[in-house]
Amino acid sequence: MSFYDEYVKYKHFDFDNYFKNITDIDILNVISKNRLNEFDFLTLLSPTAENYLEEMAQKSNKLSIQHFGKSIILYTPMYISNYCSNKCSYCSFNVENKISRKKLTLEEIEIEAKKISSTGLRHILILTGESKSQTPISYIKDCIYILKNYFDSICIEIYPLTEKEYLELVNAGVDSLTIYQEVYNETIYDKVHVSGPKKNYKFRLDAPERGCRAKMRSVNIGALLGLYDFRSEAFFTGLHGYYLQNKYLDVEISFSLPRIRPHIGNFADIYEVTDKNLVQVMLALKLFMPYAGINISTRESKEFRENLIPLGITKMSAGVCTSVGGHSQVNKSSNQFEIADTRSVSEIKNSLLKKGYQPIFKDWDHI
């Protein structure tokens, strides 16, 4: 069994009809519960629930402090290559886009690592475009061997792997996996992934579970909000996380909530996701899965990110650049997307302290 079997159960679910029957009493009853099922979660994603965000926020804040305290883990992404073999409509790395391509040498990896670690950060997320020929597993492993000298937690956000390949990287020093399904609606998925290995919906869908089986300490999932209706996409994201959390009790499951940002290309078939919509999704996830972490990236503005902190955020990126070698290289590649919060690590650290939150630079040691 895989999560696809769960997805199929709700693939043709009539979300609009379900939402029409939700009442104010239904919302209040769900908020008062200590443990939610998938339909309670869906109820909190309804248009009716928009009128109860304050009540949801109060409970989310309480649950977040109860399970995570007033602390935020800080990390930054390191782009090591932007070569890609996929034609994805919404991404700057699209193989047909005429952008500046770059792949860091191992010497450049070390320079980049030194630059990032000098900020105090000990959590790193390494990213590549999806090109197994340009960035094979052997190259990723060589990078990890270098990064282990500078960082205590190494997370990967690369092309989906087999369980055996994930295990290779875990043995090399990787402890966390981030991989987004991008869009759970299977029809839209096929439409926006025009060609390339990423077109294989099921192989990508099962990648987080393969990571769990390979003994990743942490697995982070999400949908790229804006590719389809945010309510159903949030529902499948939560359902996916719930499936993983219940099946792999030793793995820390977390969510990211990325929204489409300006990028190279002309993709315009975007479903609007407002700030209010994003807040609702985040609160519903926290009430549904209070033990799960929630990560908010620099796709969102400084002001918005700061307002979200008390509502359940557990992890934030800082000092971000989305170009290959962006932290140390003079000749940078094209950005994957435009960031909205350009603050440095020290600026975000000081901002958290002023809000009464503890910025965490390290919370993990390899034995």
Buried (B, 14 or more C-beta within 10 A) or exposed (E): EEBBEBBEEBEEEEBEEBBEEBEEEBBEEBBEEEEBEBEBBBBBBBEBBBEBBEBBBBBBBEBBEEBBEEBBBBBBBBBBBBBBBBBBBBBBBBBEBEBEBBBBEEEBBBBBBEBBBEBEBBBBBBBBBBBBEBBEBEBBBBBBEBBBEBBBBBBBBBBBBEBEBBBBBBEBBBBBBBBBBBBBBBEBBEBBBBEBBBBEBEBBBBBBBBBBBBBBBBBBBBBBBBBBBBBBBBBBBBBBBBBBBEEBEEBBBBBBBBBBBEBBBEBEEEBEBEBEBBBBBBBBBBBBBBEBBBBBBBBBBBEBBBBBBBBBBBBBBBBBBBBBBBBBBEEBBBBBBBBBBEBEBEBBBEBBEEEEBEBBBBEBEEE
